[in-house]
Amino acid sequence: MTYDLIVAGAGSAGAALAWMAASRGLRVLVLDRRPLERAGATWINDVPGWMFDEAGVARPSGDERHESATTHFFAGEAKPGDVPMRKVRPKEFLGVDMRALVARLQNAARDAGAELVGEEAVRAVAPSGHEVRVTTGSTTYVARHFVDASGLAGVDALGPHHATPRDTCVASQEVRHVRDLDAARAYFDERGAKDGDVLLYAGVAGGYSILNVRRHGDRVFLLSGTIPADGHPSGRHVVDDFVRRHDFLGEREFGGARAIPLVYPRPIVARGRVAALGDAAGQVFSAHGSGVGTGLVAARMLDDALAAGDLRHYQRAFQRRFGLQLATQDLFRRFTQDLSLEETSAMLGEGVLSDAFLMRVLAQRAPRPDLGLLRGARVLARRPALARRLGRVAGQVAQVAALYVRMPDEPRSQDRWAARVHRAMRWQ
Ligand SMILES: Cc1cc2nc3c(=O)[nH]c(=O)nc-3n(C[C@H](O)[C@H](O)[C@H](O)COP(=O)(O)OP(=O)(O)OC[C@H]3O[C@@H](n4cnc5c(N)ncnc54)[C@H](O)[C@@H]3O)c2cc1C
C-alpha cells in the first residue's frame, strides 16, 4: 500500500500527471470517486493547441478533435439579420471531446504502470514526516507525495477553496442532433454564420454570461455559462430554454453541467509533500472559465518537481509562469460581471477590446498593448463611469503585479505573501 505518488482525481489534470510520473518510473495510484469512464469533463471543451505542446501531450486528433471556425460576437442573443459586433478566428483553438482525451490520458497512465481505481473517494489526507497517509472509506494508503486533482468540489487538501458564490460559474455544454436541417441552416445563415462557426452571445443573461451556438453538419453544439449568485439562471437553464425555443434541435447526444471556479490560482499550490493541481488549485483562465490547458501544463511542471524530489520547484515554476496572468484575467472577469448589456455592446462594438486582444484572450495568452487601446481610450473618454471602473481594475492589477514579482522562496514567508495576495485580490 506504499506509493511514490497518490493522485485524487482521474480527470484531465490528474490523469495527465499520473501518466507523466509513471512514465518516469514512479509508483503511482490514482483514486477517483466516480467510475473511471465518467471521471473529469464529459463534454466538448476548447483548448488552445499551444498548451498541449507546452505540456508535452500529443494534440487531439481523429474523433477526439472537433474543428473550430470563426467566432461571431454579439451582445445578447442575435436576431435574424443582426450583424456581429466582432468576428475573430482563433488560429490555435481545438475543440476537444473531453471523454476521449481523459480516456487517452488514463490509458497512457495505465500503460506506463500507474494503478487507477474508480468509485473510491479520498476522505482524509494526513502528511506526517516523510510520508502522507491517504484514507478512503475502506483503506489507508501511504505515499511519499499526494496531489489533489479532485476539482472544485473535491478534497481541499491544501485548505478550503477561495471561490465565493460570486466566483462560481455554472456551465453546461451539450451536443444535439439536428431534427430539421433546413431550419437549422436558416438559423445560422440569417445570422451570417457558416457551418462550423460559433455564434457567441455575450451577456445573454446579464453580466458575465454567455451562450455559444455552433452547427457542424447535422449536429449542434450548445454551451452556456452564468453566475447564479448574480441572480442569473444557470447555464443549464439557458441551454434548456434555447432548446425549447428552437424546433430544429433534436435529441441530446451527450454533454454535462458543472460549476467552474472563476478564481485566481491558489497562491500556495504546494506545501511539503502535498500539492494541488487543475481546478482544485484554481488553475483556471477565469475570463472564460477554461481550465484544461493550464491543468495540463501545470501537470508537467509538477512532474518535473516530483522528479527533483522537491515540490517547491512546482510552487515557483507555476506562480512565475501563470500566477500574475491568471490573477489579471480574474480581475478582468469581475469587471465584466458588472457590465450592462449596453456596456458590453460598447466594449465589443466600439472596439474598446481590439481583435488582437480578443484573439489572445481566447487563446489564453497574456494580452499585449496595441493600437486598439488608443481607440478604446477615446471611447472610454465618452463613458467616464466605465473608464473609472476599468481604471480601478488597472490599479488593482498593478498592486497584484508588484506582489507576484516578489514571491518569496521560503515556505513561512510564502504564507505571509499568500495572505497579501488574498488581500490584494479581494472584491472592491
Ligand atoms: C460546461 C463546461 C464547459 C467548459 N468549457 C471549457 C473549455 O471550453 N475549455 C476549458 O479549458 N475548460 C472548460 N471548462 C472547464 C474544464 O472542464 C475544467 O477546468 C477541467 O475539467 C478541470 O479538470 P480537472 O482534472 O482539474 O478536474 P475535473 O475535471 O473536475 O476532475 C476532477 C476529478 O476528481 C474526482 N473527485 C472529486 N472528489 C474526489 C475525491 N474526494 N476523491 C477522489 N476523486 C475525487 C471527480 O470525480 C473528477 O473525476 C468547462 C467546464 C464546464 C462545466
The ligand as an SDF file (V2000), in Angstrom:
LIG
                    3D

 53 58  0  0  0  0  0  0  0  0999 V2000
  -19.8870   23.0940  -19.4410 C   0  0  0  0  0  0  0  0  0  0  0  0
  -18.4290   23.3820  -19.2370 C   0  0  0  0  0  0  0  0  0  0  0  0
  -17.6810   23.8690  -20.2940 C   0  0  0  0  0  0  0  0  0  0  0  0
  -16.3170   24.0860  -20.1450 C   0  0  0  0  0  0  0  0  0  0  0  0
  -15.6140   24.5640  -21.2210 N   0  0  0  0  0  0  0  0  0  0  0  0
  -14.2610   24.6330  -21.1380 C   0  0  0  0  0  0  0  0  0  0  0  0
  -13.4880   24.9620  -22.2860 C   0  0  0  0  0  0  0  0  0  0  0  0
  -14.0170   25.2230  -23.3760 O   0  0  0  0  0  0  0  0  0  0  0  0
  -12.1370   24.9560  -22.1620 N   0  0  0  0  0  0  0  0  0  0  0  0
  -11.5180   24.6410  -20.9870 C   0  0  0  0  0  0  0  0  0  0  0  0
  -10.2780   24.6290  -20.9280 O   0  0  0  0  0  0  0  0  0  0  0  0
  -12.2380   24.3650  -19.8780 N   0  0  0  0  0  0  0  0  0  0  0  0
  -13.5940   24.3390  -19.9190 C   0  0  0  0  0  0  0  0  0  0  0  0
  -14.3160   24.0080  -18.8030 N   0  0  0  0  0  0  0  0  0  0  0  0
  -13.6120   23.7480  -17.5330 C   0  0  0  0  0  0  0  0  0  0  0  0
  -12.9430   22.3740  -17.5600 C   0  0  0  0  0  0  0  0  0  0  0  0
  -13.8910   21.3650  -17.8380 O   0  0  0  0  0  0  0  0  0  0  0  0
  -12.2570   22.1270  -16.2150 C   0  0  0  0  0  0  0  0  0  0  0  0
  -11.3650   23.1990  -15.9660 O   0  0  0  0  0  0  0  0  0  0  0  0
  -11.4600   20.8010  -16.2290 C   0  0  0  0  0  0  0  0  0  0  0  0
  -12.3190   19.7230  -16.4520 O   0  0  0  0  0  0  0  0  0  0  0  0
  -10.7260   20.6380  -14.9110 C   0  0  0  0  0  0  0  0  0  0  0  0
  -10.0200   19.4150  -14.9300 O   0  0  0  0  0  0  0  0  0  0  0  0
   -9.5010   18.7780  -13.5600 P   0  0  0  0  0  0  0  0  0  0  0  0
   -8.8750   17.4800  -13.9410 O   0  0  0  0  0  0  0  0  0  0  0  0
   -8.7430   19.7580  -12.7840 O   0  0  0  0  0  0  0  0  0  0  0  0
  -10.8240   18.4970  -12.6950 O   0  0  0  0  0  0  0  0  0  0  0  0
  -12.1160   17.6550  -13.0150 P   0  0  0  0  0  0  0  0  0  0  0  0
  -12.3460   17.5220  -14.4750 O   0  0  0  0  0  0  0  0  0  0  0  0
  -13.1890   18.2750  -12.1820 O   0  0  0  0  0  0  0  0  0  0  0  0
  -11.7840   16.2100  -12.4300 O   0  0  0  0  0  0  0  0  0  0  0  0
  -11.7320   16.0200  -11.0430 C   0  0  0  0  0  0  0  0  0  0  0  0
  -11.9940   14.5610  -10.7250 C   0  0  0  0  0  0  0  0  0  0  0  0
  -11.8250   14.3850   -9.3160 O   0  0  0  0  0  0  0  0  0  0  0  0
  -12.8070   13.4790   -8.8520 C   0  0  0  0  0  0  0  0  0  0  0  0
  -13.0230   13.6760   -7.4130 N   0  0  0  0  0  0  0  0  0  0  0  0
  -13.7450   14.6500   -6.7770 C   0  0  0  0  0  0  0  0  0  0  0  0
  -13.6840   14.4810   -5.4580 N   0  0  0  0  0  0  0  0  0  0  0  0
  -12.9220   13.3780   -5.2270 C   0  0  0  0  0  0  0  0  0  0  0  0
  -12.4990   12.7020   -4.0600 C   0  0  0  0  0  0  0  0  0  0  0  0
  -12.8640   13.1180   -2.8210 N   0  0  0  0  0  0  0  0  0  0  0  0
  -11.7300   11.5950   -4.1870 N   0  0  0  0  0  0  0  0  0  0  0  0
  -11.3490   11.1470   -5.4250 C   0  0  0  0  0  0  0  0  0  0  0  0
  -11.7490   11.7650   -6.5710 N   0  0  0  0  0  0  0  0  0  0  0  0
  -12.4960   12.8730   -6.4620 C   0  0  0  0  0  0  0  0  0  0  0  0
  -14.0280   13.7930   -9.6970 C   0  0  0  0  0  0  0  0  0  0  0  0
  -14.9120   12.6730   -9.7350 O   0  0  0  0  0  0  0  0  0  0  0  0
  -13.4010   14.1050  -11.0530 C   0  0  0  0  0  0  0  0  0  0  0  0
  -13.3460   12.9780  -11.8950 O   0  0  0  0  0  0  0  0  0  0  0  0
  -15.6880   23.8260  -18.9010 C   0  0  0  0  0  0  0  0  0  0  0  0
  -16.4480   23.3680  -17.8280 C   0  0  0  0  0  0  0  0  0  0  0  0
  -17.8160   23.1580  -17.9820 C   0  0  0  0  0  0  0  0  0  0  0  0
  -18.6230   22.6730  -16.8100 C   0  0  0  0  0  0  0  0  0  0  0  0
  1  2  1  0
  2  3  1  0
  2 52  2  0
  3  4  2  0
  4  5  1  0
  4 50  1  0
  5  6  2  0
  6  7  1  0
  6 13  1  0
  7  8  2  0
  7  9  1  0
  9 10  1  0
 10 11  2  0
 10 12  1  0
 12 13  2  0
 13 14  1  0
 14 15  1  0
 14 50  1  0
 15 16  1  0
 16 17  1  0
 16 18  1  0
 18 19  1  0
 18 20  1  0
 20 21  1  0
 20 22  1  0
 22 23  1  0
 23 24  1  0
 24 25  2  0
 24 26  1  0
 24 27  1  0
 27 28  1  0
 28 29  2  0
 28 30  1  0
 28 31  1  0
 31 32  1  0
 32 33  1  0
 33 34  1  0
 33 48  1  0
 34 35  1  0
 35 36  1  0
 35 46  1  0
 36 37  1  0
 36 45  1  0
 37 38  2  0
 38 39  1  0
 39 40  1  0
 39 45  2  0
 40 41  1  0
 40 42  2  0
 42 43  1  0
 43 44  2  0
 44 45  1  0
 46 47  1  0
 46 48  1  0
 48 49  1  0
 50 51  2  0
 51 52  1  0
 52 53  1  0
M  END
$$$$
